[in-house]
Amino acid sequence: MGYSLCVLGCGTMGIAVLSGVIDSLDTTQRSLTSAKWESHTPGTLTPTGPPDASIPTNFLACVSREESAAKLRAVFTSLGPLGATVEVLASRNLEAVSKADVVLLCCKPQLAHAILGEEGMKEALEGKLLISILAGVTISQITAWVLPSTKVIRAMPNTPCKIREGMTIVSTLPLSPSTEVDRAIILKIFSSIGRCRFLDEKHFDACTALSGSGPAFACIFLEAMADGGVMMGLPRAEALELASQTLQGTARMVLQGGSHPAQIKDAVTTPGGCTIAGLLAMEDGRVRSTIARAIQVATERASELGQPAKK
């Protein structure tokens, strides 16, 4: 048997993660090979290999209101048979955590202390894997609210997780045989919604700014490109399509093709051409330093999230 996965505070990001996991499991089940499955009777498949402890078999989603719970049930039911098995609970966090083996904490940062401080919650989390996606709330803060045996990990997914194109940063785990299953669980959860990389927690504020806030920064640039096209006579819809596909294609040349951004830029920039003219206009506007400073300021702000308010 696998494990039970519980999402506490199942809002936009929680839905994205849980939907991605469920979709990846459905895909896996549809592509099972005969090496792992054996047919005993017509129409029946029986697993022949050992059970995979890194694959969830039960799902729980928690919200604070019954109205939100009703909407969640409709969302997960629309995912198919596996989605319909998600147990959605309203204002019953303790019950859900008691049933779970792995808990994904997705609430607002300022609510974390109250949720984890609920009577009986420490005991319910004892020995379990607790994955927090809360910006600004550190591992040391969370470990102070739970029992020492609770395994606390931080993860930082971003908005494109909703279309399985996310980037998730996960805090590094200690190297020991006991963490191998935890590592496999984490990778399978977050690889189902995009890319996943392990980094030391000290980098999380910068990752929050670059990857978490990054889609907003990218959209400003995308919108500005489309505006330029409209200014030069292109219809709005076509300008937006051209800008969107250009950014997506260029990003994939970096990620999948292994090209450095500077190489791509230089390859497009011919002597005396329109590209170098446009680049110099951007440099006049200090575009590079402005974007880099935006990451710096967002990182500084991320470090303040989840911290006690100053009196």
Salt bridges, closest charged atoms under 4 A:
ASP23 OD2 - ARG164 NE 3.97
GLU38 OE2 - HIS40 NE2 3.08
ASP52 OD2 - LYS188 NZ 2.62
GLU66 OE2 - ARG73 NH1 2.93
GLU67 OE2 - ARG65 NH1 3.87
GLU87 OE2 - LYS99 NZ 2.93
GLU95 OE1 - ARG92 NE 2.83
GLU95 OE2 - LYS99 NZ 3.40
GLU165 OE2 - ARG252 NH2 3.59
ASP182 OD2 - LYS151 NZ 3.34
GLU201 OE2 - ARG154 NH1 3.08
ASP227 OD1 - ARG236 NH1 2.72
ASP266 OD1 - LYS265 NZ 2.85
GLU283 OE2 - ARG288 NE 2.91
GLU304 OE1 - ARG301 NH1 2.88
